[in-house]
Amino acid sequence: MKYLLKSLIIISLFSVSPLSIAQTFPKNPQAGKCYQRCLELDKKIEWKEVDCKKTSKEKNNTKASIEKSVSFEKHKKKLIALGYNISMNSKLLDKNFINAHNKYISDQNRKNKKKKRLERRKKRRKKEISKI
């Protein structure tokens, strides 16, 4: 009975872990190419193919990494203040932050479209009133 329980626990751990690891890579990665998640504050977070030599040089550039981390922390605080469910403890782009950021960007796009649509309606109404 003890061995049965131990074996079930071990099997369940190994069956779940590949699923969680597979979610941290791009959809169709190619062997020998490097990929990086790119955070741009006005776009959704995406996987982009980068030069493998550049990524090692960028890690050594401390000034640029400090500036990126400061803007990253400010953006994270902004998302928390807006009510998105993320934690300040994590330093990396975790799943919760990526989901919150992408939802924030889609919400902003929706608001901008609505604002433009209302402006177009106002212009049309003014034209119709001026014709009469």
Buried (B, 14 or more C-beta within 10 A) or exposed (E): EEEEEEEEEEEEEEEEEEEEEEEEEBEEEEEEEBBBEEBEEEEBBBBEEBEEEEEEEBEEEEEEEEEEEEEBEEBBEEBBEEEBEBEEEEEEBBEBBBBBBBBBBEEEEEEEEEEEEEEEEEEEEEEEEEEE
